[in-house]
Amino acid sequence: MLYAFICQDKEGTLAQRLEVRSEHLARLQKLQEEGRLILAGPHPAIDSNDPGEAGFTGSLVVAEFDSLEAAQTWANADPYFAAGVYEKVTVKPFRKVLP
């Protein structure tokens, strides 16, 4: 089943985000290589693809897991979560309709 990971950043954590970004991306790359990643990306804090010092307010990931429990376990092990970037991560079942 697909799951949506709706991640909310703590304010003022851009430096921590940048420090562990490569580790975070490596986990997403693994999901992609396994054919389980549908989409992933950050929410810029301003209306710009490159928000600079404004940073980000969170992230969205949609990926396939065997269960909600497995998806939550994966989310809890994210480097952004461990580094204190994410204030809250909500994991919800997701049903893709389009495209």
C-alpha positions as CSV (number, residue, x, y, z in Angstrom):
1,M,0.0,0.0,0.0
2,L,1.1,3.6,-0.5
3,Y,1.6,5.9,2.4
4,A,2.0,9.7,2.6
5,F,4.6,11.1,4.9
6,I,3.6,14.7,5.8
7,C,6.6,16.2,7.6
8,Q,6.7,19.5,9.4
9,D,10.0,21.2,10.1
10,K,10.8,23.0,13.4
11,E,11.5,26.6,12.8
12,G,15.2,27.6,12.5
13,T,16.5,24.1,11.5
14,L,17.9,24.9,8.0
15,A,21.5,24.3,9.1
16,Q,20.6,20.8,10.6
17,R,18.6,20.0,7.4
18,L,21.6,20.8,5.2
19,E,24.0,18.8,7.5
20,V,22.1,15.5,7.1
21,R,20.6,16.1,3.6
22,S,22.8,13.5,1.9
23,E,21.8,10.8,4.4
24,H,18.1,11.7,4.0
25,L,18.5,11.6,0.2
26,A,20.3,8.2,0.3
27,R,17.3,6.6,2.1
28,L,15.0,8.0,-0.6
29,Q,17.3,6.8,-3.3
30,K,17.1,3.3,-1.9
31,L,13.3,3.4,-2.0
32,Q,13.5,4.6,-5.6
33,E,15.9,1.8,-6.6
34,E,13.4,-0.7,-5.0
35,G,10.6,0.8,-7.1
36,R,8.7,2.0,-4.0
37,L,9.1,5.8,-4.2
38,I,6.3,7.7,-5.9
39,L,7.5,11.2,-5.1
40,A,9.5,13.2,-2.5
41,G,10.4,16.8,-2.0
42,P,10.5,19.7,0.4
43,H,8.0,22.5,1.0
44,P,9.9,25.8,0.4
45,A,9.1,28.4,3.1
46,I,8.6,31.0,0.3
47,D,7.2,30.9,-3.2
48,S,10.5,30.0,-4.8
49,N,12.2,26.8,-6.0
50,D,15.3,28.1,-4.2
51,P,14.2,29.7,-0.9
52,G,17.7,30.4,0.2
53,E,17.9,31.4,3.9
54,A,14.1,31.2,4.2
55,G,14.6,27.4,4.1
56,F,11.7,24.9,4.2
57,T,8.6,24.2,6.2
58,G,8.7,20.5,5.8
59,S,8.6,17.6,3.3
60,L,6.2,15.3,1.5
61,V,7.0,11.7,0.6
62,V,4.7,9.1,-0.9
63,A,6.1,5.6,-1.0
64,E,5.0,1.9,-0.8
65,F,5.3,-0.1,2.3
66,D,3.8,-3.4,3.5
67,S,2.0,-1.8,6.4
68,L,1.3,1.4,8.3
69,E,3.6,0.1,11.0
70,A,6.5,-0.5,8.6
71,A,5.9,3.0,7.1
72,Q,6.0,4.6,10.6
73,T,9.1,2.7,11.5
74,W,10.8,4.0,8.3
75,A,9.7,7.5,9.1
76,N,11.0,7.3,12.7
77,A,14.5,6.4,11.4
78,D,14.8,9.4,9.1
79,P,18.0,11.4,9.6
80,Y,16.0,14.7,9.6
81,F,13.9,13.3,12.5
82,A,17.0,12.2,14.4
83,A,18.7,15.6,13.8
84,G,15.7,17.5,15.1
85,V,14.7,19.0,11.8
86,Y,11.2,17.5,11.8
87,E,8.9,18.6,14.6
88,K,6.1,16.3,13.5
89,V,5.7,13.4,11.0
90,T,2.2,12.2,10.1
91,V,2.0,8.9,8.2
92,K,-1.3,8.2,6.4
93,P,-2.4,5.5,4.0
94,F,-2.6,7.0,0.5
95,R,-4.6,5.9,-2.6
96,K,-3.2,7.2,-5.8
97,V,-5.9,8.1,-8.4
98,L,-4.1,10.2,-11.0
99,P,-2.1,10.2,-13.1
